């Protein structure tokens, strides 16, 4: 597979993951897709049954004509032969036709529904269309020639269209089947993820309780207060991590939160813990507070993951700029770094579990961030812009809190 095809495949795969994620996020969409597939399947069966009935009726009529022709051949009765010819002429109830003389004047037509206004003009327009189709059939009476122009019958047109309908039905059913399989796989992943998160929170509870007891013991033995204080900070950090895992393993409660405060807390926590070669600045702060519906602990986790990811992309040297504000329906947060940037093909792949561009790493940070934002907050997180050698900008959209909420 060459580079161009690989890039196209990666884009299609990323698009598929995005569509599946969107469909999984909105259960009503899955229902609509299934209903559409069922509708097309039923329509296909109805059309098939109708075509078969029409063809069976036409075959019956042809056999009746064959029987009448056999009877006419063995008879010398002129009236019977004339009646047989009349039956043949009248048997055409489906094929539209126009009969013209040598001068091109219409002398007869059949199976054409004429409009009430200007029917003659409509007939000649149809004649023009018929001439562009099949070659005419010549009729020679001995005294002059006439020509018969015709087009496809309704049954034939349906037969020509039917394979495309069948292909469309097949593709829709195939798509629904693929989406169902992917949905089941994702449901299993969600179940495993939530179970591991709850178990991790539970397992962290025991050592945290033990550390709290040891801290009380150290305080009682008059150990250096600085040691006890730092130990207390680490215990609080562990409690926060356990709380985050507990929340991500269940449905978190969303409450109105000041977005600016959340951003500042994340910056204040991470700035002293990252390389001194990296600066973090909040730009273009809005004049009024922006409130969003969020779980403070989980959204803080998202900010920390994105900032840490930016630090790694810059190899611990560069600048991180954060902007936030409010739109009509959503609040936005943009985190921009001056790192090495991402090729377009990786803009979606980086959110997949296990995918990483680093030699060391589990590839779970951005996947976790997307899960928190999209699954728990019904928001959106994506790469807004990235340029190789310049940097990357991540954008998060969160639901605004109601305007009349008391804070």
Secondary structure, 3 states (H helix, E strand, C coil): CCHHHHHHHHHHHHHHHHHHHHHHHCHHHHHHHHHHHHHHHHHHHHHHHHHHHHHHHHHHHHHHHHHHHHHHHCCCCHHHHHHHHHHHHHCCCCCCEEEEECCCCEEEEECCCCCCCCHHHHHHHHHHHHHCCCCCEEEECCCCEEEEEECCCHHHHHHHHHHHHHHHHHHHHHHHHHHHHHHHHHHHHHHHHHHHHHHHHHHHHHHHHHHHHHHHHHHHCCCCHHHHHHHHHHHHHHHHHHHHHHHHCCCCCCEEEEHHHHHHHHHHHHHCCCCCCEEEEEECCCCCCCEEEECHHHHHHHHHHHHHHHHHHCCCCEEEEEEEEECCCEEEEEEEECCCCCCHHHCCHHHCCCCCCCCCCCCCHHHHHHHHHHHHCCCEEEEEEEECCCEEEEEEEEEECCCCCCC
